[in-house]
């Protein structure tokens, strides 16, 4: 578009109908040509002006950064306005919560307090938000915790306390807590709003830490369907049996079990308490398991040492609170190994192995220490968590039925 001296500059209809497409309210502008500095034919005359001069006479709307249209403060000097994205700051909202690791009870307490300024997800400009927790790495279904849903609000208040049991110092060192906020939809799939990931190594034992963090736009983990969760458990079981020959370090964690051991000098025997399990692998098509626990004291020539708990239906965090007694001298017990296995009960077919742990002189880590402390401290109840792995004990492999 060129003009001669003394002629009036003409603007075509497309420029008159242009709109401002910066983030924020849609507003008409006078001329889209105001965004593009032009060199006129000369320093004088109707529309002519120098290129440098044109840049200083642009419309105020064109010079304003996108955030000014939203009522936000101008970015600091040196910030790159072009790389600014209105969804990257607080457009998804903020989440306020507390975390506390209780080392004595091996629990992680998560207090979900409130959220502010969540992104609208429904037609009414509001949302029905709830919060989900996952410990990573780990199976989503096995360690998922969830708050209640708050209806029709962008500033929900939950004030809910969620707790993970069986959390060890090793978990605090290596695991990450994923906190995601979602919008519940009754007639369709729930929608992901935003998430936060907190490395647990940021926590100090017995010290509550407060967080108030902006949600991030990250792709949520794919939540497996009930069928895929069951298939994953079975495939992991078959795959890890193959890997077991190469070393125990390749075995996947399959949950936790809380055991209470005590040698009674009065009754002359070992008292084994099966307290509870946590975060078990899902083995059924409904995304859960029907777990029970079996114990053996090996070697067992007469095969009389088997004890079995009751079955807990449709749960991945069962509580048993059952005790078994093995009558045996302390000297003889020092050569024995206690095998604890967790199974999924199935009607009409073989039960599925979930995981197991062995405690004895040939065990490793915490399992060996727990067994040694029990023998060295008679008449003392010692309650500790143990990690279940997919390593199937050779003798237990021949006894999958109830």
N, C-alpha and C positions, 0 to 999 in steps of 0.2 A: 504494500500500500504506500503510494508516493503522493506527495502534494507539491504544488507549485506555490511560489511566493504569492501571497495575497489570496490564495484559494482556501476554502474551508475544508478541513479533513472530514471525510465521510466514513461512517462506521456501518458495516453491513448488518443484516438482521441476526446472523448467527452470533455476533459478538454481543448484541443487545440482550439475547436470550440466554447467555452463558450464566452459569451459577458457580459459586465457590464450592469446591469439593474437598476442602480441608476438613479434618475431623472436627465435629461440632455441628451446631445448627446450620441448616441449609439457608444461605442468604444470597439474594441477587446482588450483583455488582454492576457498576456503571459500564465498564468496558473491559473486556478480557485483554485488549491490547495494552492496558496499563501494566500488565505483568511483564511485557517485553519492551525494554528500552529500544528506541529507534533513533537513527541519525537523520536529522532533517537536512534539507538542502542548504541551509545556512543558519547563522546565529540569529538572524532577524527574520521577521515575517510571521505569517499566520500561525502555522503549527510547527515551524522548524525549531529544533533545539539540538545542542550537541549531545553526543552519546553519554558522556560523563554527567552532563547536567540532567539528562533524562532520568538517570538512576536515582538522583536525589529528589525528583519530583514525582515518584510513583505514588499511586494511591495508598493511603495509610493502610487499607485493608490488605493490600498486596504485600506490604512490608512487614505486617504483623506476623509473628510465628504462629503456627497452628494452635499452640497451647493458649495463646491469648484469647482465641475465640471461645475457649472452654471456661474462661475465667480463672485459669491456673496462673501461677507465677511464671515469669519469663525464665528460661534456663540460664544457668550461670554462664559467665563469659568463658568461652572456650568450648562449651558443649556443642555437639553437632546436632543442629536442629533437624537436618534432613534425616537423620537416623532415628528421630523420636517417633515412637509408636504409642498411641494413646492407650493401647491394651497392655503395655508392658509395665506400667507403674502400679496404680491401684485400681485399674478398671475392673479387675476380677474380684477385688475385695481384700480384706485383711482378716486374719484368724488369730485369736488370742487363746492361749492354752498354757498349762503347767505340766512339767514332767518331773517325776521323782523316782529314783532307783533305790529301792530298799534292799541293801546287800544282805541283811540278816535273813529276810524271808524270801529272797530271790524273786522279787516282784517288781514290775515296772508300772507305776501309777500314772495314768494320763488323764488330766482334768481338762475337758473341752469346755471353755468358758463361753465365748461369744464370737461372732463375726460381724463385720461392718462393711457396708458398701458393696455387697455381692453383685455380680453381674446379673441383670434380669434375664430369666430363662423362659418365662411363660408369656402368654398373650396379654395378660393384665399388667405387664411390666414388673412383676414380682417373681418370686421363686419359692419352692418348697424344699429348703436345704436340709441336708443331714451330713454327718461326717463319718468317714470310714478310716480305720487304721489297719496297716499291714506292716509286718516285720520282714525286711528284706535282707538277705535272700531267704526264701521260704515259700511254701505253697500258700496261695492266697486264701483258699477256703479254710485251711487249718488254723490260721492265726488272725483271721479277720475279726475286728471289733467294730461296732456301729452304734451311733447315737440315735436318738429319736428324731423324727422329722418335725421341723417347725414350719407351719403353713403360712403362705402368703406374706413373706417378709424378705427384705434384703439385709436386715440387721438382726439375725436370730440370736437368741440367748439360750444356751443349753445347760450349762452348769452341771455337766454329767461327768462322773468318774468312771473310767474304764481301766481294767487291770490285766496285765499279762503275768501269768505265773510261770515258774521254772526258768527265770532269766538269770543267767550266770555272768560272771565277770568276762568270760570269753565272748558272750553275746554283746556286752556293752562295748567291747573292743572292736568287733567286726560287723555288727548289724546296723541297719539304717531303718528308722521309723518313717514310713510313708503315711502322711495325713492328707486325705483328699476330701474335698467338698463337692457334693453332687446334688442335683435337683431331682426330686422324686416325681415321676409321672405315672399315674395309675393306668393310663390307656396306651402307653408306649414305653420304650426303654428309658431308664433314668439317664440324665444328661450330666456329663462331667463339667464342673465349673473351674476348678483349679486345685493345685496340690502344693504341699510342702514336704521336703525330705530332710530329716534331722539325723545326722550320725550320732549314735548313742554314746560315742566316746566323748561328746561334749558335756556329758552329765558326770557329776561327782556323787559318790555314794552318800545317801541320806541327806542330800541337799536339793531342795526344790528349785527348779529353774523355770523362770517365767519367759514366755515368748509372745511377741506380737508382730507377726510377719505378713507381708503381702503374699497372696497366692500367686503361683507361677503357672504359665501356660505350657504344660508338658503333656505329652500323650499318655493317657492312663494305661496301666497294665491291663491286658485283656483278661477279663474275668471269665474263667473257664466255665462252661456249662456243666451240669451235673454229670452228663455222660462223659465229657472230655476229662473231668476231674477224676472219675473212676478209671478211665483208660490210662490217664497219666500215672496213677498209682500203680496199676498193673504193669505198665511198660517200664517204670522205674524199677519195680521189683525184679523183672526178668533181666533188665540191663545190668543192674547192680550185682545180681548173682554171678554174672559173667565177669564183672570187674573185680569181684571179691578175691579172685585168684591172684590178682596183681598187687593187692595190698589193701589194708583197711582204710587208708587215707582217701580212697576214691569213693567210699560209700556215702550215700546221701542221708542226711538226718531225717528221721521219720517221726519225730515227736519227743516228748520228755515224760519221765515217770518219777514220781516222788516215793522213795522207799524209806522205811524205818526199820533199822536193824538193832537187835539187842540180844546179847547172850545172857541167859538167866543162870546164875550159878546155883540158885535154889532148885529150879526145875531141871537143871542140867540139859539145856538145849538152846537152840537158836530160835528167836522169835522174829518173824519177817512180817512187816506191815506194808500192805499195798495201799497207799493213801490215795493217790490220784494220778491222772495223766493229763498232759496239756499238748495242744497243737498236733494231734495225731494226723497222719495222712488219711485222706478220704478214699475208701475202697468200694463204696456202693454207688449205684447210679443216681441216688438222690443227693450226692455230694457229701454224705456223712459216712459213718461206720457204726457198727454195733460191737464195740470192743469188750473184751474180757482179757484177763491176765492169767498166765500159767507160770508156775515156778517148779524148778527141779534142783536137786542137790546132787551134783555129779562128782565122782562116778556113782552110778546107781545100778548095781548088778541086778537086784530084785525088782527094779522098776516100781518102787513103792513110795517114792519121794514126790510124786506129782501132787500139786495143789492147784486149784482153779477158783477164780472169783466168779461172781455172777456176771451176767451180760447186761451192759448198759446200752439201751436202745438209742439210735439216731443222735450220736454226739461225737464230737472230736475232743472234748474236754471232760472226760468222765471222772466221777468221784466214787471210789470203792470203799475205803476205810474198812478193809478186811485184814485179818491177821492169821498167819499160819505158823505152826510150831514144829520144829525138827528136834527130836530128842537125840542128843549126841554129846559125847565128851568134848571138851574144848580142844584137847590135843588132836583128836580125830578130825575136828572141824577145820583145823589148819590146813589139811590136805584136800579139802573139798572146794568145789566151785558152785556158786549159786547162779543158775541161769533163769533169767526173767524174760518172758516173751509176751508180746501183746498181739492178739488175734482179732479178726473181724468175723463175727458169727454169721453164717449163711445157712438157710434152711434148704435141705435137699442137695447140697453139694459141699465140697471141701471148704473149710474155713480159710480165709486169706490171712497170710502173715503180714503184720503191720511193721513190727520192729522188735528188737531185743537188745539186752545188755547182759554181760556176764561179770560177776563179782567174785574174785578169788585171787590166789597167789599169781596166776598167769594173766590177770587183767592189766589194764593200763590206766594211767591217769587217775581221775576221781574215783572210778570203780575199784581200783586196787587200794586206794587210800581208805575208802569207806570200809572195805572188808578188813583191812589191817587194823583200823581204829576200833572196829567192833570187837575183834579178838583181844586187843590190848586193853580195852576198857569194859570189862564185864559189868552187867547190871546197869548199863548206861544206854539210854535210847538215843540213837544217832539217826537223824532224819536229813536226807540229802536228795537233790535232784540228779538224775542221770539221763544222758542223751541216748535215745533209741536209734539204732541204725538198721539198715536192711540186711545186715549180715546174719543169715539164718544159721543157727547152731546145727551141726550135723545131726545130732540126735533128735532135735525138735523137728527137723524136716520130715521125719517119718511119722510125725504125730500131728497132722494138721486138723484132725477132726475133734469135735468137742468130747 
